[in-house]
């Protein structure tokens, strides 16, 4: 999934606000530092997803048969290869 930096920053604000409103959460760092770390984590995860998508598409293109992008066969292969790539990052997608 592609998200603009503005959307990632907005999400980080929502997350920090939700944490601040939870009585079980105590910040040991300034909220802005926590928010900035959340932004870094989200961006890193989005980059992993992009890389997994890229590798999955490369695998499909490397097949001997030409598989039309968007076809049902392409979709099945893409999901399979994407899952394989994501699992290399130690991440499980549903």
MMTF fields as JSON, N, C-alpha, C and O atoms, coordinates in Angstrom:
{
  "mmtfVersion": "1.0.0",
  "mmtfProducer": "UNKNOWN",
  "numBonds": 375,
  "numAtoms": 376,
  "numGroups": 94,
  "numChains": 1,
  "numModels": 1,
  "chainsPerModel": [1],
  "groupsPerChain": [94],
  "chainIdList": ["A"],
  "bondAtomList": [4, 2, 8, 6, 12, 10, 16, 14, 20, 18, 24, 22, 28, 26, 32, 30, 36, 34, 40, 38, 44, 42, 48, 46, 52, 50, 56, 54, 60, 58, 64, 62, 68, 66, 72, 70, 76, 74, 80, 78, 84, 82, 88, 86, 92, 90, 96, 94, 100, 98, 104, 102, 108, 106, 112, 110, 116, 114, 120, 118, 124, 122, 128, 126, 132, 130, 136, 134, 140, 138, 144, 142, 148, 146, 152, 150, 156, 154, 160, 158, 164, 162, 168, 166, 172, 170, 176, 174, 180, 178, 184, 182, 188, 186, 192, 190, 196, 194, 200, 198, 204, 202, 208, 206, 212, 210, 216, 214, 220, 218, 224, 222, 228, 226, 232, 230, 236, 234, 240, 238, 244, 242, 248, 246, 252, 250, 256, 254, 260, 258, 264, 262, 268, 266, 272, 270, 276, 274, 280, 278, 284, 282, 288, 286, 292, 290, 296, 294, 300, 298, 304, 302, 308, 306, 312, 310, 316, 314, 320, 318, 324, 322, 328, 326, 332, 330, 336, 334, 340, 338, 344, 342, 348, 346, 352, 350, 356, 354, 360, 358, 364, 362, 368, 366, 372, 370],
  "bondOrderList": [1, 1, 1, 1, 1, 1, 1, 1, 1, 1, 1, 1, 1, 1, 1, 1, 1, 1, 1, 1, 1, 1, 1, 1, 1, 1, 1, 1, 1, 1, 1, 1, 1, 1, 1, 1, 1, 1, 1, 1, 1, 1, 1, 1, 1, 1, 1, 1, 1, 1, 1, 1, 1, 1, 1, 1, 1, 1, 1, 1, 1, 1, 1, 1, 1, 1, 1, 1, 1, 1, 1, 1, 1, 1, 1, 1, 1, 1, 1, 1, 1, 1, 1, 1, 1, 1, 1, 1, 1, 1, 1, 1, 1],
  "groupList": [{"groupName": "UNK", "atomNameList": ["N", "CA", "C", "O"], "elementList": ["N", "C", "C", "O"], "formalChargeList": [0, 0, 0, 0], "bondAtomList": [1, 0, 2, 1, 3, 2], "bondOrderList": [1, 1, 2], "singleLetterCode": "X", "chemCompType": "L-PEPTIDE LINKING"}],
  "groupTypeList": [0, 0, 0, 0, 0, 0, 0, 0, 0, 0, 0, 0, 0, 0, 0, 0, 0, 0, 0, 0, 0, 0, 0, 0, 0, 0, 0, 0, 0, 0, 0, 0, 0, 0, 0, 0, 0, 0, 0, 0, 0, 0, 0, 0, 0, 0, 0, 0, 0, 0, 0, 0, 0, 0, 0, 0, 0, 0, 0, 0, 0, 0, 0, 0, 0, 0, 0, 0, 0, 0, 0, 0, 0, 0, 0, 0, 0, 0, 0, 0, 0, 0, 0, 0, 0, 0, 0, 0, 0, 0, 0, 0, 0, 0],
  "groupIdList": [1, 2, 3, 4, 5, 6, 7, 8, 9, 10, 11, 12, 13, 14, 15, 16, 17, 18, 19, 20, 21, 22, 23, 24, 25, 26, 27, 28, 29, 30, 31, 32, 33, 34, 35, 36, 37, 38, 39, 40, 41, 42, 43, 44, 45, 46, 47, 48, 49, 50, 51, 52, 53, 54, 55, 56, 57, 58, 59, 60, 61, 62, 63, 64, 65, 66, 67, 68, 69, 70, 71, 72, 73, 74, 75, 76, 77, 78, 79, 80, 81, 82, 83, 84, 85, 86, 87, 88, 89, 90, 91, 92, 93, 94],
  "secStructList": [7, 7, 7, 7, 2, 2, 2, 2, 2, 2, 2, 2, 2, 2, 2, 2, 2, 2, 2, 2, 6, 7, 6, 6, 7, 7, 7, 1, 1, 7, 2, 2, 2, 2, 2, 2, 2, 2, 2, 2, 2, 2, 2, 2, 2, 2, 2, 2, 2, 2, 2, 2, 2, 2, 2, 2, 2, 2, 2, 2, 2, 6, 1, 1, 1, 7, 7, 7, 6, 6, 1, 2, 2, 2, 2, 2, 2, 2, 2, 2, 2, 2, 2, 2, 2, 2, 2, 2, 6, 6, 7, 7, 7, 7],
  "xCoordList": [0.844, 0.0, 0.891, 1.87, 0.549, 1.321, 0.642, -0.568, 1.442, 0.95, 1.9, 3.119, 1.331, 2.169, 2.772, 2.28, 3.837, 4.461, 3.457, 3.443, 2.62, 1.61, 0.658, 0.292, 0.264, -0.641, 0.058, -0.548, 1.328, 2.09, 2.216, 2.043, 2.509, 2.621, 1.27, 1.21, 0.2, -1.144, -1.424, -1.931, -1.099, -1.277, -0.469, -0.945, 0.752, 1.588, 0.966, 1.038, 0.359, -0.329, -1.509, -1.726, -2.275, -3.423, -2.972, -3.603, -1.89, -1.378, -0.908, -1.257, -0.124, 0.379, -0.774, -0.764, -1.762, -2.923, -3.674, -4.094, -3.842, -4.53, -3.742, -4.321, -2.435, -1.597, -1.668, -1.72, -1.67, -1.711, -3.024, -3.071, -4.078, -5.387, -5.591, -6.638, -4.612, -4.691, -3.97, -2.775, -4.7, -4.132, -3.011, -2.208, -2.949, -1.916, -0.582, 0.424, -0.57, 0.64, 1.302, 0.655, 2.6, 3.4, 4.524, 5.273, 4.636, 5.704, 6.971, 6.956, 8.057, 9.353, 10.227, 11.349, 9.691, 10.339, 9.298, 8.098, 9.748, 8.782, 7.874, 8.316, 6.632, 5.668, 6.137, 5.943, 6.748, 7.193, 8.281, 8.332, 9.145, 10.165, 9.508, 9.929, 8.491, 7.754, 7.084, 7.138, 6.456, 5.778, 6.758, 6.463, 7.929, 8.942, 9.404, 9.653, 9.519, 9.916, 8.819, 9.106, 7.587, 6.461, 6.512, 6.295, 6.795, 6.92, 8.016, 7.821, 9.155, 10.264, 9.871, 10.201, 9.168, 8.763, 7.764, 7.89, 6.789, 5.794, 6.465, 6.183, 7.344, 8.032, 8.892, 8.929, 9.577, 10.402, 9.543, 9.932, 8.394, 7.494, 6.932, 6.798, 6.605, 6.104, 7.179, 6.87, 8.432, 9.53, 9.681, 9.944, 9.519, 9.582, 8.469, 8.693, 7.277, 6.157, 6.437, 6.178, 6.964, 7.298, 8.325, 8.203, 9.33, 10.368, 9.78, 10.136, 8.896, 8.25, 7.41, 7.423, 6.684, 5.893, 6.796, 6.509, 7.887, 8.827, 9.4, 9.446, 9.832, 10.415, 9.386, 9.706, 8.157, 7.1, 6.854, 6.715, 6.801, 6.598, 7.769, 7.575, 8.984, 10.165, 10.117, 10.487, 9.662, 9.544, 8.551, 8.795, 7.427, 6.418, 6.989, 6.799, 7.682, 8.27, 9.347, 9.586, 9.996, 11.088, 10.594, 11.384, 9.301, 8.765, 8.86, 8.819, 8.986, 9.099, 7.835, 7.892, 6.694, 5.427, 5.167, 5.512, 4.561, 4.172, 2.806, 1.815, 2.759, 1.514, 1.065, 1.801, -0.146, -0.671, -0.974, -1.693, -0.403, -0.635, -2.117, -2.769, -2.634, -4.043, -4.926, -6.079, -4.39, -5.176, -5.316, -4.537, -6.305, -6.459, -5.182, -4.808, -4.519, -3.281, -2.201, -1.488, -2.087, -1.108, -1.391, -0.473, -2.669, -3.053, -2.675, -2.165, -2.929, -2.597, -1.089, -0.62, -0.341, 1.123, 1.661, 2.55, 1.106, 1.575, 1.364, 2.274, 0.174, -0.098, 0.862, 1.372, 1.106, 1.999, 3.424, 4.045, 3.932, 5.302, 5.436, 6.46, 4.415, 4.426, 4.502, 5.28, 3.69, 3.72, 5.098, 5.596, 5.712, 7.058, 8.045, 8.854, 7.982, 8.902, 8.645, 9.59, 7.383, 7.042, 7.536, 8.021, 7.408, 7.841, 9.346, 9.818, 10.094, 11.542, 11.845, 12.907, 10.909, 11.068, 10.566, 10.635, 10.062, 9.529, 8.163, 7.769, 7.432, 6.137, 5.106, 5.37, 3.949, 2.912, 1.739, 1.208, 1.34, 0.179, -1.01, -0.852, -2.202, -3.42, -4.058, -5.098],
  "yCoordList": [-1.171, 0.0, 1.236, 1.312, 2.169, 3.396, 4.482, 4.693, 5.153, 6.264, 7.443, 7.274, 8.625, 9.812, 10.079, 9.587, 10.859, 11.215, 11.94, 11.732, 12.79, 13.512, 12.537, 12.74, 11.489, 10.505, 9.73, 9.425, 9.414, 8.714, 9.595, 9.113, 10.853, 11.786, 11.902, 11.909, 11.991, 12.065, 10.816, 10.915, 9.652, 8.4, 8.407, 7.954, 8.924, 8.961, 9.836, 9.51, 10.936, 11.801, 11.07, 11.155, 10.349, 9.607, 8.536, 8.343, 7.846, 6.793, 7.374, 6.86, 8.438, 9.05, 9.601, 9.483, 10.198, 10.711, 9.574, 9.707, 8.455, 7.3, 6.76, 6.415, 6.69, 6.219, 7.184, 6.753, 8.471, 9.481, 9.407, 9.731, 8.981, 8.886, 7.558, 7.338, 6.684, 5.384, 5.483, 5.774, 5.241, 5.361, 4.357, 4.55, 3.304, 2.281, 2.666, 1.99, 3.74, 4.148, 5.327, 6.319, 5.197, 6.29, 6.579, 5.679, 7.812, 8.202, 8.485, 9.255, 7.856, 8.104, 9.011, 9.359, 9.376, 10.299, 11.343, 11.11, 12.483, 13.484, 12.883, 12.078, 13.28, 12.738, 12.894, 11.996, 14.018, 14.232, 13.226, 12.789, 12.86, 11.845, 10.491, 9.758, 10.173, 8.921, 8.951, 7.975, 10.07, 10.214, 10.067, 9.397, 10.696, 10.587, 9.147, 8.714, 8.413, 6.998, 6.175, 5.266, 6.502, 5.819, 6.074, 5.156, 7.302, 7.634, 6.784, 6.231, 6.679, 5.882, 4.42, 3.803, 3.875, 2.468, 2.248, 1.287, 3.123, 2.977, 3.065, 2.256, 4.035, 4.197, 2.98, 2.525, 2.453, 1.257, 0.066, -0.696, -0.09, -1.194, -1.014, -1.983, 0.21, 0.473, 0.171, -0.329, 0.468, 0.157, -1.347, -1.822, -2.101, -3.563, -4.084, -4.973, -3.532, -3.95, -3.639, -4.468, -2.449, -2.077, -3.036, -3.455, -3.379, -4.295, -5.679, -6.318, -6.135, -7.441, -7.426, -8.395, -6.344, -6.221, -6.254, -6.945, -5.501, -5.437, -6.823, -7.242, -7.525, -8.858, -9.849, -10.691, -9.755, -10.648, -10.421, -11.381, -9.169, -8.859, -9.338, -9.827, -9.2, -9.677, -11.191, -11.703, -11.907, -13.358, -13.736, -14.661, -13.02, -13.314, -13.034, -13.828, -11.915, -11.557, -12.548, -12.719, -13.2, -14.111, -15.495, -16.323, -15.736, -17.028, -17.161, -16.166, -18.392, -18.623, -18.214, -17.675, -18.475, -18.068, -16.593, -16.073, -15.943, -14.552, -14.534, -14.992, -14.016, -13.946, -12.493, -11.607, -12.271, -10.916, -10.347, -10.946, -9.166, -8.51, -8.209, -7.699, -8.536, -8.308, -9.522, -9.561, -10.502, -11.712, -12.511, -12.318, -13.406, -14.22, -15.001, -15.098, -15.551, -16.296, -15.38, -15.761, -14.178, -13.216, -12.872, -12.803, -12.656, -12.306, -13.412, -13.136, -14.672, -15.804, -15.88, -16.032, -15.772, -15.828, -14.659, -14.821, -13.48, -12.305, -12.505, -12.249, -12.959, -13.169, -14.195, -14.008, -15.276, -16.323, -15.78, -15.953, -15.13, -14.617, -13.48, -13.367, -12.643, -11.548, -12.122, -11.644, -13.152, -13.79, -14.369, -14.262, -14.987, -15.542, -14.438, -14.609, -13.329, -12.216, -11.593, -11.29, -11.402, -10.825, -11.729, -11.25, -13.04, -13.971, -13.886, -14.218, -13.45, -13.271, -12.141, -12.115, -11.223, -10.104, -10.486, -9.678, -11.704, -12.136, -11.568, -11.402, -11.265, -10.627, -11.544, -12.119, -11.689, -12.554, -11.683, -10.921, -11.798, -11.07, -12.005, -13.211, -11.454, -12.265, -12.103, -12.706],
  "zCoordList": [0.0, 0.0, 0.0, 0.743, -0.815, -0.908, -0.06, -0.146, 0.746, 1.552, 1.387, 1.351, 1.288, 1.209, 2.582, 3.598, 2.598, 3.873, 4.776, 5.989, 4.175, 4.963, 5.658, 6.815, 4.956, 5.562, 6.673, 7.7, 6.466, 7.496, 8.734, 9.854, 8.55, 9.676, 10.386, 11.615, 9.617, 10.209, 11.041, 12.159, 10.504, 11.252, 12.549, 13.59, 12.474, 13.675, 14.753, 15.938, 14.35, 15.316, 15.943, 17.151, 15.117, 15.637, 16.628, 17.667, 16.309, 17.185, 18.518, 19.581, 18.459, 19.695, 20.528, 21.753, 19.877, 20.614, 21.301, 22.45, 20.594, 21.181, 22.374, 23.405, 22.229, 23.336, 24.518, 25.67, 24.238, 25.31, 26.09, 27.277, 25.417, 26.07, 26.792, 27.402, 26.728, 27.395, 28.738, 28.788, 29.82, 31.165, 31.424, 32.337, 30.641, 30.834, 30.196, 30.407, 29.424, 28.694, 29.385, 29.721, 29.587, 30.151, 29.161, 28.783, 28.752, 27.832, 28.633, 29.593, 28.225, 28.853, 27.986, 28.353, 26.849, 25.92, 25.525, 25.671, 25.029, 24.562, 23.477, 22.657, 23.491, 22.523, 21.085, 20.266, 20.777, 19.399, 19.006, 17.856, 19.949, 19.662, 19.391, 18.496, 20.157, 19.958, 18.59, 17.841, 18.272, 16.984, 15.828, 14.838, 15.955, 14.896, 14.712, 13.587, 15.794, 15.702, 15.016, 14.237, 15.312, 14.656, 13.15, 12.36, 12.754, 11.329, 10.691, 9.609, 11.351, 10.811, 10.626, 9.612, 11.606, 11.542, 10.403, 9.645, 10.283, 9.214, 7.849, 6.966, 7.672, 6.386, 6.077, 4.934, 7.072, 6.863, 6.437, 5.552, 7.057, 6.697, 5.294, 4.547, 4.938, 3.579, 2.539, 1.457, 2.856, 1.935, 1.767, 0.662, 2.848, 2.755, 1.855, 1.034, 2.008, 1.163, -0.307, -1.18, -0.577, -1.951, -2.543, -3.694, -1.755, -2.211, -2.486, -3.476, -1.628, -1.829, -3.103, -3.862, -3.343, -4.576, -5.8, -6.777, -5.738, -6.857, -7.157, -8.314, -6.125, -6.322, -6.848, -7.687, -6.362, -6.834, -8.323, -9.081, -8.745, -10.165, -11.009, -12.122, -10.487, -11.218, -11.402, -12.459, -10.376, -10.489, -11.577, -12.352, -11.636, -12.656, -14.045, -14.966, -14.195, -15.497, -15.935, -17.13, -14.97, -15.303, -15.747, -16.2, -15.616, -16.045, -17.564, -18.287, -18.033, -19.477, -20.211, -21.316, -19.589, -20.213, -19.937, -18.877, -20.897, -20.702, -20.018, -20.587, -18.823, -18.061, -18.028, -17.594, -18.492, -18.614, -17.238, -16.438, -16.983, -15.691, -15.529, -16.44, -14.348, -14.063, -14.329, -13.901, -15.029, -15.292, -13.998, -13.064, -13.938, -12.719, -12.38, -11.211, -13.388, -13.141, -12.564, -11.636, -13.113, -12.626, -11.163, -10.346, -10.84, -9.472, -8.489, -7.404, -8.876, -8.004, -7.79, -6.662, -8.875, -8.773, -7.958, -7.123, -8.214, -7.474, -5.984, -5.196, -5.579, -4.156, -3.562, -2.457, -4.296, -3.802, -3.644, -2.596, -4.681, -4.621, -3.613, -2.938, -3.507, -2.534, -1.119, -0.293, -0.841, 0.477, 0.777, 1.898, -0.238, -0.055, 0.318, 1.23, -0.372, -0.114, 1.255, 1.984, 1.606, 2.906, 4.031, 5.056, 3.832, 4.885, 5.123, 6.21, 4.134, 4.305, 5.296, 5.917, 5.429, 6.374, 7.755, 8.68, 7.911, 9.199, 9.467, 10.622, 8.407, 8.509, 7.866, 6.81, 8.476, 7.922, 7.514, 8.323, 6.266, 5.742, 5.704, 5.515, 5.882, 5.801, 4.455, 4.189]
}
